[in-house]
């Protein structure tokens, strides 16, 4: 992965996983993150994306998250975001896309 983004996927059950995304989710890194998240959604029924380590997100990063949400919905997978940083929560609210996601307040849930 690019030096400004880290994606760590861990199984949390037989058909669930947690994907931690840390660093800058932008034009340079969004494609890599999108691919990793699409794989996770394609292989699991429940995917939690932990964004606690995210330091930046631009519109291409938001697009990667929205594409993953659409894929999850189409495949009847459950997708949740947790530890959403304030700046991303604001972007979701201002862009009217918050409703595309289930957002957890706590990130110790699978």
N, C-alpha and C positions, 0 to 999 in steps of 0.2 A: 504494500500500500504506500501511497504518497506520504512523505514525512510529516505532513500537517494533519493527517487523519489516522485514527486507529479504530479498527472494528474487531471486537472480540465476541465470538459466539460460544455460548455454553448451554448444553442441554439442561433443562430443569425438570424433565419428566420424559415419559416414553414418546410423547408427541408434542413437546413444547420446548421452547428455548428462550434465552435472554440474549439480546444482541446489544452490547455496550458500544456506543459511538462516541469517540473523544477527539477533540481537535476542531479543525475548521472544515465545515461542510459547505463547499463553494463550487464554483465552476470547474476547478481543477480536480476536486475529489468526489463530486456528486456521482459520477458514473460508477466509480468503484464501490461506493456505498450503496447505490441503487442495486447493483449486481448482488452484493452480499445480502441485502435485505430481501430481494426477490427470491434468492435461494432459500433463505430461512423460511419465508412464507410458503414456498412451494413444497417444503419438506416437513412442515409442522402445522398442527391445528391451532396452536396458541403461540404467538410471538410477542414478547415484550421488548420494546426498544428503549434502552436506558440511555438517556441523553444528558445525564449529570455531568459528563466531561466535555460536553460541547461548548466551544468558546466563540463560535461564529456560525451563522447560517445565512446564505444569500438566497435569491429566488430559485436558483438551480438546485440548491439543497432542499428547499421546500418542495420543489417538484419531485425530487427523489422520494421524499416521504409520502407525498400524495399518490405517486405511482404505486408505491408499496401498499398503501391503504386500498386503492382500487383493486389491485391484484388479490389482496386478502379477502375483500368483500366478494369478489367474483368467485373465489374458491372456497367460500364459507369458512375461512380461517379467521380467528380472532386476533386482532392486532391492537396492542396497547402501547402507549407512550408513558414513560415514567421519568421522574426527575427532570422535567422540562424546565430549562433555564428561563428566567424572566424575559429575556430578549426574544426567545422563540415563542413563548406564550403570547407576547405582544404581537409578533408577526402573524401568528395564527388568528388572533382576534381581529387585527386590522384588515387582514386579507379575506376574512369571512370563511376561513377553512378549518377553524377549530372543530366544527361538527363532523369533520371527516375522521376524527380520531376519538378513541376512548383514552382519556388521560387519567392515570393513577396519581394520587397524591403521595403515596408511599412507594418506594422502590424495593421493598423486600418481598413483594408478591410475585408469584410466577404467573 
